[in-house]
Amino acid sequence: MSRISRLVVLVASVAAVVSAMAGTASAVTWHVAGTGSFTAAGTPGTLSSSTGGNLVCPASSATGTYAAGPFVGVTYSGISGTVNYTGCSLAGQGVFVNCGYRLTATAQPTVTTLTTGTADVTCGLTLTSSPTTKLCHIEGSVLGTYHDRTGSADTLTIATSSTLRSTGAGCALGSNDPAHLSEGTFTITSNGGNGPHIVRTA
């Protein structure tokens, strides 16, 4: 092999190693310890729109599920569950709000403490007296945060938002109107207050 040929091979080899190292360094992995589910107690909440009514709920609760393991990718969508708002009143009528959510984590500015991302939320609003009759369908995305605390119970927070949208011909919040949801913080009450332990590495 000529000197020039050996040089070409050497340069190609170095480039391949550098490329592999760059790919490894840029890979994001979400390490999740623990598998199971959790229950959580929430804060009071309100749901309203600019053209509809104002829904006030004095109590809320949440459930969640998660799976252990390393998950490679820029985002992690491993926490999902339900949020229930109870004791609500709208225009003098008792109503119940049930929401499904999935938290897609995109960042962890403080390792093993705060995991932030987007919570996709889909809710149904029914009368307490007729729980099978759905009056409103509400959906959209809000900022979500999972706080893995030391010395106290973990919390899941769904931030305030006016980007949700309500639909339904009989929806008292207005049909196809932007809906405003107040911030809700849910404190883990199961497993000693512990939910998933999440560590993001890159």
Secondary structure as the mmCIF struct_conf table of DSSP 4:
data_model
#
loop_
_struct_conf.conf_type_id
_struct_conf.id
_struct_conf.beg_label_comp_id
_struct_conf.beg_label_asym_id
_struct_conf.beg_label_seq_id
_struct_conf.end_label_comp_id
_struct_conf.end_label_asym_id
_struct_conf.end_label_seq_id
HELX_RH_AL_P HELX_RH_AL_P1 ARG A 3 SER A 26
STRN STRN1 THR A 29 ALA A 33
STRN STRN2 GLY A 36 ALA A 41
STRN STRN3 GLY A 45 SER A 49
BEND BEND1 SER A 50 GLY A 52
STRN STRN4 ASN A 54 CYS A 57
BEND BEND2 PRO A 58 PRO A 58
STRN STRN5 ALA A 59 TYR A 66
STRN STRN6 GLY A 69 VAL A 72
BEND BEND3 GLY A 73 VAL A 74
STRN STRN7 TYR A 76 LEU A 90
TURN_TY1_P TURN_TY1_P1 ALA A 91 GLY A 92
STRN STRN8 GLN A 93 THR A 110
TURN_TY1_P TURN_TY1_P2 VAL A 111 THR A 113
STRN STRN9 LEU A 114 LEU A 127
TURN_TY1_P TURN_TY1_P3 THR A 128 SER A 129
STRN STRN10 SER A 130 HIS A 147
BEND BEND4 THR A 150 SER A 152
STRN STRN11 THR A 155 ILE A 158
STRN STRN12 SER A 161 THR A 167
TURN_TY1_P TURN_TY1_P4 ALA A 169 GLY A 170
TURN_TY1_P TURN_TY1_P5 ALA A 172 LEU A 173
TURN_TY1_P TURN_TY1_P6 SER A 175 ASN A 176
STRN STRN13 ASP A 177 LEU A 181
STRN STRN14 GLY A 184 ILE A 188
BEND BEND5 SER A 190 SER A 190
HELX_RH_3T_P HELX_RH_3T_P1 ASN A 191 GLY A 193
STRN STRN15 HIS A 197 THR A 201
#
